[in-house]
Amino acid sequence: MLLRKITLEEFGAYRGTQSLNLTTKKDKPIVLIGGLNGCGKTTLLDAIQLALYGPRARCSGRGSKSYETYLRESINRQADPTRGASVTLEFTVAVDATVHYYKVIRSWHTSGKSTLKEFLNAFVDEDYGAKAKSDQPVEPNLKYSKVLSQEWADHVEGLLPLEVASLSFFDGEKIESLADPGRAASVIQSAIHSLLGVSTVQQLRTDLLALQRRQKLSDEEQHLMDKIHREERECKAVDAALDDAEQDLAKRLADLGKARRRIETLEQAFKQEGGSLFERRIEIENEHKLVSARITELRGALVQLAAGPLPLLLVKGHLKDLRKQAKREHAATESNQVLSVLEERDQWLLDMLPPDAKAAVTAQLQADRENRAKTAGLKVNLELAPDTLTQLSVLDESLKRDRTRAAELLRQTTEAVEERVQLERQLAGVPAKSKVEAILKEREEQLQEVARLESTYERGVVQVTELKRRLEFVTASLNRAHDEFVQTKVKAEEVERIIKYSEKARHTLELFGESLLKRHISRLEVAMLKSFRTLMRKQGLVEDLRIDLDKFTLTLADAEGETIDPGRLSAGERQLLAISLLWGLMKVAGGHLPSVIDTPLGRLDSRHREHLVDRYFPYASDQVLLLSTDEEIDEHLLGRLKKSVAHTYTLVHDDTTFTTSIIEGYWWSAGAQNAA
């Protein structure tokens, strides 16, 4: 499929009728459309999808609105709603080597206050390819097709399935989610089955199974077919309910993600305002009271010690002198006692001596007593108690013990005072309640909202699980009913032959499908890895890439063979990985689908932007539509891309009328007044 032209009439911000020529050439595959934020780039992307898929289109501007509400709000506010709006898309599709030219007009208008009418008209030129073999433009000979218009929803699935369209029409900033293994698995599975033809093999197997069951019924077989019809209706109803539940679950998950990110923002703001200290205020105050009480207790203990003998350490020298005095008085007392004894002894001794020896001995004894009398004599006599020395020894032990205790109490008091100072500093840093009260209230409300959304999401998961279980049960019941019906049909020889050979063909197709799947997976692995290496600045980051054949999960590995968690990649690297996935799929599919990229260079640094401009956009597909701001593809990047550009347009928004106009050229070439 290649887009040729899109025409918007009173659609969104586009006033009146405005068209873009989207035709490209082989060496110029790019159509560059510039516009500032809010000028209508995403609206243009939505218009393409709306024209093709109508109520099933995944338009970013729709959100949770009903389809009718979305169409009403898509009519330009200055236009007459009774005349309505329309989107016209022209494109070509190669079918069996023949190029068909399609023109699809989807229009709608209001009728009365509550009624909205929608119309789809499809035109086709089935011989366009034969007339357009030359490079010269050829006007298609379009004819209105009533059948095609009525069955367009089914027909477009054969041209470009909706699941595959998400690979062609995407927002460059939002495709980062494809780097998630779970999301990538569903995209890879859908693309391989729809885009690369695996689903065709499965459809053939399904058609052969239907052939087995589609035989002429006898009267006795009618009740079995009635049962099959009932089971099929229930299976279809459950499948539709499951699809709605899964879409609702995805929306709930997105809402929950937004609420959680809001919590993170509030937590950061709360932290910056000193919220952690505010929350610990009571705890800090209690700690301050405990420390203050501890200081009081320690000081009381010190006072109690000071009331004892501890102050005597201040007169330590006097105590030393007192000890010496006590020793002197003790020695004097002992000397006095000895002198009285010596006088009696000396007299007894003299009485025993002969007279001629008494004089000499008397002199010596007298000298000895005089020496001892000197010791007994004191200049100062304090008349200390005899046990003064003992009391002083006891006092020394007590002072030593109290001194150690006092030192420990002083150390503990110093530490407690320092701790109290720190707590007082923390209390001084606690923000006022008025500063954090609003954040606290909003955070509490957001926490409640997250809890509500989590509960809602969990209920949605339970509902989806129950519907899947119900679908499995109904499908199994339907298969059993078909098996019973087939068993009744094999009685006929022709039916038996059909069943026999269709079963063989189904088995062969199953083997072929498995082989085809392996081949496509292998090619896709090589194409994705090559694309990622082409786009990446860090060449050695990823050395291998594998896709699981059963679960279609994507696994990255480094040079040592270790698995790389996609969470380790930066936002820009995850975006490049997602682009590599889409580019790889386009390469394997042959590049015959258009790539419409909104915000193509968001979140990327300058080096990665140059890589995409030089290595990806000119080769992404046979046709690439880039919807860019002036800060993404700027004048420098435009110069690098210019040789591959077929058309350039700029979306100019009038802030006074809130309308957008399309002019040819891209900012710098369209005129400086349009760059503002």
Secondary structure, 3 states (H helix, E strand, C coil): CEEEEEEEEEECCEEEEEEEECCCECCECEEEEEECCCCCHHHHHHHHHHHHHHHHCCCCCCCCCCHHHHHHHHECCCCCCCCCEEEEEEEEEEECCEEEEEEEEEEEEEECCCEEEEEEEEEEECCHHHHCCCCCCCCCCCEECHHHHHCHHHHHHHHCCHHHHHHHEEECCCHHHHHCHHHHHHHHHHHHHHCCCHHHHHHHHHHHHHHHHCCCCCHHHHHHHHHHHHHHHHHHHHHHHHHHHHHHHHHHHHHHHHHHHHHHHHHHHHHHCCHHHHHCHHHHHHHHHHHHHHHHHHHHHHHHHHCCCHHHHHHHHHHHHHHHHHHHHHHHHHHHHHHHHHHHHHHHHHHHCCHHHHHHHHHHHHHHHHHHHHHHCCCCCCCCCCCHHHHHHHHHHHHHHHHHHHHHHHHHHHHHHHHHHHHHHHHHHCCCHHHHHHHHHHHHHHHHHHHHHHHHHHHHHHHHHHHHHHHHHHHHHHHHHHHHHHHHHCCCHHHHHHHHHHHHHHHHHHHHHHHHHHHHHHHHHHHHHHHHHHHCCCCCCCCEEEECCCCCCEEEECCCCCEECHHHCCHHHHHHHHHHHHHHHHHHHCCCCEEEEECCCCCCCHHHHHHHHHHHHHHCCCEEEEEECCCCCCHHHHHHHHHHEEEEEEEEEECCCCEEEEEECCCCCCCHHHCC
